[in-house]
């Protein structure tokens, strides 16, 4: 599937194997020519509805090196949605450790749940903390709110807001998707 998608689009393709299988994601991305993976928990430990997920940055980085997939970038969530960190610490401290200790290539900031946006101030604060490291908003972006984020991030992951009826599992509504892209292009000039 990923190879077929990669062959049909003119944008980088990434792989995310849920809930937190970064090693499989790297293997798949490497095999199909994917440019990046998304890993929900790269560092720290988080409580989720199914238990505790612990970051495995060392194992992920070691595996990436062993299979020669150094060109596959790691996009990592910081204070990921649907999860709560075991350590009570600021998102800025978590972001800095994700970059400097977990060696994430880019950070993803989300709201608390699928379809919920993060606070703009949170995104701005993470971006200020990590400087030139790309920061991506990973949930809740809509045609109506995208303008508030463009000065504080480097990209967006969009799903629910461009689905039919704005229901996550529904197919993409091309009209909603085109409107969001047009709005973003208008904002960026």
Protein Blocks (a to p, Z undefined) as FASTA:
>chain_A
ZZmmmmmpccdcdddddfblmklmmmmmmmnopabdcdfblggcdddfkbcaddfkkmmm
mmmmmnopampccdddehiehiacfbdcdfklmmmmmmmmnopabdcdddfbehiacdfk
lmmmmmmmnomaccddfehiafklmmmmmmmccbdcdfklmgghiiaklccdfklmmmmm
mmmmmmnZZ
